[in-house]
Amino acid sequence: MSFTSSPSYGPQNVTFWRTLLLLHCISTLVLITISTPPEDPVKCASGNTNCTVTNSYGTFPDRSTCRAANVAYPTTEAELVSIVAAATKAGRKMRVTTRYSHSITKLACTDGNEGLFISTKFLNHTVQADAEAMTLTVESGVTLRQLIAEAAKVGLALPYAPYWWGLTVGGMMGTGAHGSSLWGNGSAVHDYVTEINMVSPGSANEGFAKVRVLSEATTPNEFNAAKVSLGVLGVISQVTFKLQP
Ligand SMILES: Cc1cc2nc3c(=O)[nH]c(=O)nc-3n(C[C@H](O)[C@H](O)[C@H](O)COP(=O)(O)OP(=O)(O)OC[C@H]3O[C@@H](n4cnc5c(N)ncnc54)[C@H](O)[C@@H]3O)c2cc1C
């Protein structure tokens, strides 16, 4: 003998299913929001020309929108040098933008007619990892997330890190980014940096651009300035870290 009962569609049951559906929609929206990276901060009206850059979250009044005639995307230090040389020769003002440009300030804004954005979006490779020396050299567009992952591959770690994985190595040098610590070597990311390659405008004799290799041992003043460069000293191309096991 079997008993069957038809489903009840009384008002209480309808409310239950509606609530369940609503909760499902909300949790789906939350998941989509959490896993969606911010928009590209550089937007161009046509191809790579007539561009703007703005802080990707767009919510901080001290962050600004800068305009530029076009944007360049170097993928190597050599490409970066030729971009800086061509812009210097033409007397153009440059500013660095990054993968998410989390903290674009009003400093060194370019103008829309002549200015050039140099984006480190694709300047994002590991140059060298040395487990024995505990050093890691990366290009400046490498994000904090990549940096931590690349260090882990050779058993190394950055002791303190800022709160968001989308920051780039160049941006962290541009702002003196830090984690939190009450003791030890300090929490600024640049406390773990031993060498910075900076591409700057040069004279005609230098081919209009030069790569300066800065370190505590060879150029202490410039090295310390580059650690919080605010984006006004040149384009950081590579950074070497001395990490911990
Ligand atoms: C809401 C908010 C909260 C924050 N909280 C923290 C925090 O808790 N801890 C912390 O340490 N920091 C914090 N910051 C600051 C954060 O560290 C910076 O926003 C971050 O370093 C920017 O990284 P980015 O790669 O997005 O660089 P961008 O925002 O793109 O650039 C920052 C500056 O560096 C310059 N720059 C970037 N790359 C290069 C390069 N390759 N060569 C030369 N110049 C370059 C840019 O021109 C610009 O002037 C916060 C920022 C915001 C907006």
The ligand as a Gaussian input file, in Angstrom:
#p B3LYP/6-31G(d) Opt

LIG

0 1
 C       41.503000      52.959000      -0.007000
 C       42.971000      52.738000       0.002000
 C       43.511000      52.063000       1.066000
 C       44.867000      51.838000       1.130000
 N       45.358000      51.141000       2.184000
 C       46.650000      50.849000       2.230000
 C       47.207000      50.043000       3.282000
 O       46.525000      49.566000       4.156000
 N       48.522000      49.833000       3.277000
 C       49.290000      50.352000       2.320000
 O       50.470000      50.150000       2.378000
 N       48.794000      51.085000       1.314000
 C       47.502000      51.346000       1.237000
 N       46.998000      52.095000       0.206000
 C       47.870000      52.653000      -0.783000
 C       48.335000      51.591000      -1.715000
 O       49.511000      51.047000      -1.207000
 C       48.565000      52.214000      -3.027000
 O       47.282000      52.481000      -3.496000
 C       49.286000      51.268000      -3.956000
 O       50.623000      51.170000      -3.619000
 C       49.073000      51.618000      -5.368000
 O       49.537000      50.542000      -6.147000
 P       49.211000      50.485000      -7.675000
 O       50.041000      49.389000      -8.229000
 O       47.756000      50.439000      -7.921000
 O       49.845000      51.859000      -8.181000
 P       49.177000      53.223000      -8.795000
 O       48.030000      53.600000      -7.964000
 O       48.899000      52.928000     -10.229000
 O       50.370000      54.175000      -8.687000
 C       50.721000      54.829000      -7.476000
 C       51.820000      55.850000      -7.804000
 O       53.017000      55.153000      -8.159000
 C       53.435000      55.505000      -9.478000
 N       53.958000      54.293000     -10.118000
 C       53.319000      53.117000     -10.300000
 N       54.116000      52.233000     -10.927000
 C       55.286000      52.875000     -11.155000
 C       56.502000      52.504000     -11.797000
 N       56.675000      51.295000     -12.345000
 N       57.489000      53.415000     -11.862000
 C       57.345000      54.648000     -11.331000
 N       56.207000      55.071000     -10.727000
 C       55.192000      54.188000     -10.636000
 C       52.190000      56.052000     -10.171000
 O       52.497000      56.945000     -11.190000
 C       51.476000      56.741000      -9.011000
 O       51.996000      58.020000      -8.790000
 C       45.680000      52.320000       0.099000
 C       45.132000      52.998000      -0.986000
 C       43.792000      53.213000      -1.038000
 C       43.221000      53.940000      -2.230000

